[in-house]
Amino acid sequence: MSDQKRQKPPFGFRLLQGTLRAIPWSLHLAMIRFLARGAARFDRRRTHIARVNLDLAFGDTLPQEEKARIIRRTYENLMVVALDTILNQGASKEQILSKVDFENEAILEEAIRSGKPIIFVTAHYGNWELGTLAIAAKYRIPLSVVGRPLDWAWADEILRATREQFGVRMIPKNNAMKDMIGVMKRNEALGLVVDQNTASKQGELIEFFGYKARHTPAAAILARKFDAIVIPVYSHTEDYRHWTITFHEPLPPQKSDDSEADILDHIRLQAAVTEKVIRKKPDEWLWLHQRWKNQYEELYRAP
């Protein structure tokens, strides 16, 4: 749906957005930190999930105090992303781009010049919502992103209104392959978030932080079939106000007579670069989802 055809957001949302825009950042930050401390203390289910994930990823190499700090920062980062997503609806390209710097832009520019389809692989890391908007705003490339619709129709419509600015097109996650193939055939760009658990039939087993995890094969399958350029991209911040979006070196194409081995090798490369980014600055990853549930479901059960 184009920006012109989309109806205005509900009055309640516009009132909320206007109120939030009127509040100074210092008050936003104080409230976010207060709520994050409360969530880390009282949201026992998700805090338990985060603790399990951190124990799997780092074992005894991080002290418990540092793990507790990371969990608080995880809540902070999630709240900042939610706030920024609300504020970004209806923002101009200049406003979006004022929030970001790009690192290693030559990687994307070369991929665009090649005329090949591009696949961005990323994670729930940093400000993943802003990254999509900023890339679309600056580079003006046809960009489709796969995502799961929200359970509430009104909330999903509001989120789509934000995500589909600057020519971005959302593809519902269920039965998305046909649309993704269409993107590849048109030599356009596709964005995939590849850091979540999948069902056994939907993902391949790989090593992630030394433990078996299911990983979506979609990017690897499409890259092999359509000779797409796969670029890992992640954002990070030091102050929650300005973000650096980093393009990493394209993942080498895997194409031999053994298609299954090629796909698995490419998936491993995707997981490895995501793990490297998380290890460098772990407090910006969303530790609240059950990343290893497919293999270690019993660990996530409430104590």
C-alpha positions in Angstrom: 0.0 0.0 0.0 1.5 3.3 -1.0 1.9 6.2 1.4 -0.6 8.2 -0.6 -3.3 5.6 -0.4 -2.8 4.7 3.2 -5.3 6.2 5.6 -4.2 8.4 8.4 -3.3 6.6 11.6 -6.1 6.5 14.3 -6.5 9.6 16.3 -5.4 7.8 19.5 -2.1 6.9 17.8 -1.6 10.5 16.5 -2.3 11.8 20.0 0.3 9.4 21.5 2.9 10.3 18.9 2.4 14.0 19.3 2.7 13.7 23.1 5.9 11.6 22.8 7.4 14.1 20.3 6.8 16.9 22.8 8.6 15.1 25.7 12.4 15.9 25.9 14.8 13.0 25.3 16.2 13.2 28.9 12.7 12.4 30.2 12.3 9.6 27.7 15.6 8.0 28.7 14.8 8.3 32.5 11.4 6.6 32.0 12.9 3.9 29.8 15.6 3.1 32.3 13.0 3.0 35.1 10.7 0.7 33.2 13.6 -1.5 32.1 14.7 -2.0 35.7 11.1 -2.9 36.6 10.8 -5.3 33.7 14.1 -7.1 34.5 12.8 -7.5 38.1 9.2 -8.5 37.6 8.9 -10.0 34.1 10.1 -13.3 35.4 9.3 -15.4 32.4 11.2 -13.3 29.9 14.0 -12.6 32.3 14.4 -16.4 32.8 14.5 -16.8 29.0 17.3 -14.2 28.8 19.2 -15.8 31.6 19.1 -19.2 29.9 20.3 -17.7 26.6 23.1 -15.8 28.3 24.2 -19.0 30.2 24.2 -21.0 26.9 26.1 -18.3 25.0 28.7 -17.3 27.6 28.6 -19.9 30.4 30.8 -18.8 33.3 32.9 -16.4 31.2 30.6 -13.6 32.2 29.9 -12.8 35.9 26.2 -12.9 37.0 26.3 -9.1 37.6 27.2 -8.5 33.9 24.5 -10.9 32.7 22.0 -8.9 34.9 23.2 -5.7 33.3 22.9 -7.1 29.8 19.3 -8.2 30.6 18.4 -4.6 31.8 20.0 -3.2 28.7 18.1 -5.6 26.5 14.8 -4.2 27.9 16.1 -0.7 27.4 17.0 -1.3 23.8 13.7 -2.9 23.1 11.8 0.0 24.5 14.0 2.5 22.6 13.2 0.6 19.4 9.5 0.7 20.1 9.6 4.4 20.9 11.6 5.3 17.9 9.3 3.2 15.6 6.4 5.3 16.9 8.2 8.5 16.3 9.4 7.5 12.9 6.0 7.2 11.3 5.5 10.1 9.0 9.1 11.3 9.4 10.9 12.8 6.4 13.9 11.2 4.8 16.1 13.9 6.2 14.8 13.2 9.7 15.5 9.5 9.4 19.0 10.0 7.9 19.9 12.5 10.7 19.7 9.6 13.1 22.3 7.3 11.3 25.7 7.0 9.9 26.6 4.3 7.4 29.8 2.2 7.6 31.3 0.3 4.7 28.9 1.9 2.2 31.1 0.8 -0.7 29.9 -2.8 -0.2 26.3 -1.9 -0.9 27.1 0.5 -3.7 29.1 -2.2 -5.5 26.3 -4.6 -5.1 23.8 -2.1 -6.5 26.0 -1.5 -9.5 26.2 -5.3 -10.2 22.6 -5.4 -11.1 22.2 -8.6 -9.2 19.5 -9.2 -6.5 20.5 -8.3 -3.0 19.6 -10.1 0.2 20.2 -8.3 3.5 20.5 -10.6 6.5 20.2 -9.1 9.9 19.1 -9.8 13.5 17.0 -8.3 16.2 20.1 -6.3 17.1 20.5 -2.6 17.7 17.6 -0.6 16.0 16.6 -3.1 13.4 13.5 -1.1 12.5 15.4 2.1 11.8 18.0 0.3 9.7 15.5 -0.7 7.1 14.0 2.8 6.8 17.4 4.4 6.6 18.7 2.1 3.8 15.5 2.7 1.8 15.6 6.4 2.4 19.2 6.9 1.3 19.6 4.3 -1.5 16.1 4.4 -3.0 16.3 0.7 -4.0 13.2 -1.4 -4.2 13.3 -3.2 -0.9 11.0 -5.9 0.5 11.2 -7.2 4.0 9.8 -10.4 5.4 8.0 -10.0 8.8 5.4 -11.6 10.9 2.2 -9.6 11.2 1.2 -8.5 14.7 -1.7 -10.4 16.3 -3.8 -7.2 16.6 -5.0 -5.9 13.3 -5.0 -2.2 14.4 -1.5 -2.5 15.8 -0.3 -4.3 12.7 -1.7 -1.5 10.4 0.1 1.1 12.4 3.4 -0.8 12.3 3.1 -1.4 8.6 2.5 2.3 8.1 5.9 2.9 9.6 7.7 0.1 8.0 6.4 0.7 4.5 7.7 4.3 4.1 10.2 5.2 1.4 9.1 2.4 -0.9 9.6 -0.5 1.5 7.2 -3.4 1.0 6.3 -5.9 3.7 5.9 -9.6 2.9 4.0 -11.6 5.5 6.2 -14.3 6.9 3.8 -17.2 6.4 4.0 -18.6 2.8 6.5 -15.9 1.9 8.6 -17.9 -0.6 6.6 -17.0 -3.7 6.9 -13.3 -3.0 10.6 -13.6 -2.2 11.2 -15.4 -5.5 9.5 -12.5 -7.2 11.8 -10.1 -5.6 14.8 -12.1 -6.8 13.5 -12.4 -10.3 13.1 -8.6 -10.5 16.7 -8.1 -9.3 15.5 -6.1 -6.2 16.5 -6.2 -2.6 15.2 -8.4 0.2 15.6 -8.1 3.9 15.5 -11.1 6.2 15.9 -11.4 10.0 17.6 -14.7 10.6 18.3 -14.9 14.3 15.1 -16.6 15.6 14.3 -20.2 16.4 12.4 -22.2 13.7 10.4 -25.4 13.7 12.4 -28.5 12.8 10.8 -28.7 9.3 11.6 -25.0 8.6 15.2 -24.7 9.7 18.6 -26.4 9.5 20.7 -27.3 12.5 23.8 -25.2 12.9 26.2 -24.2 15.8 25.4 -20.9 17.4 27.5 -20.0 20.4 28.6 -23.6 20.5 25.0 -25.1 20.8 22.8 -26.5 18.2 20.1 -24.1 16.9 17.6 -24.1 14.1 18.3 -21.5 11.4 16.2 -20.4 8.4 17.6 -21.6 5.1 15.7 -19.0 3.0 18.6 -16.6 2.3 20.9 -19.5 1.4 18.4 -21.1 -0.9 17.6 -17.9 -2.7 21.2 -16.8 -3.0 22.2 -20.1 -4.6 19.3 -20.2 -7.0 19.4 -16.5 -8.2 23.1 -15.6 -7.7 22.1 -13.0 -5.2 24.6 -10.9 -3.2 24.1 -11.6 0.6 25.1 -8.7 2.8 25.0 -8.9 6.6 23.9 -5.6 8.0 23.5 -4.5 11.7 23.1 -1.3 13.6 24.6 -0.3 16.9 24.5 2.8 19.2 26.4 4.3 22.1 23.6 6.7 23.2 20.3 5.4 21.9 19.9 8.6 19.8 22.3 8.0 16.9 23.0 4.7 15.2 25.8 3.3 13.0 24.6 1.0 10.3 27.4 -1.4 9.2 27.5 -3.3 6.0 29.6 -6.4 6.4 31.5 -8.2 3.6 29.1 -10.2 1.3 29.0 -13.8 2.3 30.8 -15.9 -0.4 28.4 -17.8 -2.7 28.2 -21.5 -2.2 27.5 -23.4 -5.4 28.8 -26.9 -6.1 27.2 -30.2 -7.2 26.0 -30.7 -3.6 23.2 -28.2 -3.1 22.3 -29.4 0.4 26.0 -28.9 1.6 26.1 -25.5 -0.1 23.0 -24.3 1.7 24.2 -25.6 5.0 27.6 -23.9 4.6 26.0 -20.6 3.7 23.7 -20.8 6.8 26.8 -21.4 9.0 28.4 -18.3 7.6 25.2 -16.3 8.4 25.1 -17.6 12.0 28.9 -17.0 12.4 28.7 -13.3 11.5 25.6 -12.8 13.7 27.4 -14.4 16.6 30.5 -12.2 16.0 28.4 -9.1 16.2 26.6 -10.1 19.3 29.9 -11.1 21.1 31.4 -7.7 20.4 28.5 -5.9 22.1 26.0 -8.3 23.6 23.6 -5.8 25.2 22.0 -4.8 22.0 20.7 -8.2 21.0 17.2 -9.3 21.9 18.0 -12.0 24.4 14.3 -12.3 25.3 13.3 -14.8 22.6 13.9 -18.6 22.9 16.7 -18.9 20.4 17.6 -22.5 21.3 14.1 -23.7 22.0 14.1 -26.3 19.2 16.9 -28.3 20.9 16.8 -27.2 24.5 13.1 -26.5 25.2 13.3 -27.9 28.8 15.7 -25.2 29.8 13.2 -22.5 29.1 10.5 -23.9 31.4 9.9 -21.7 34.4 11.9 -22.9 37.4 
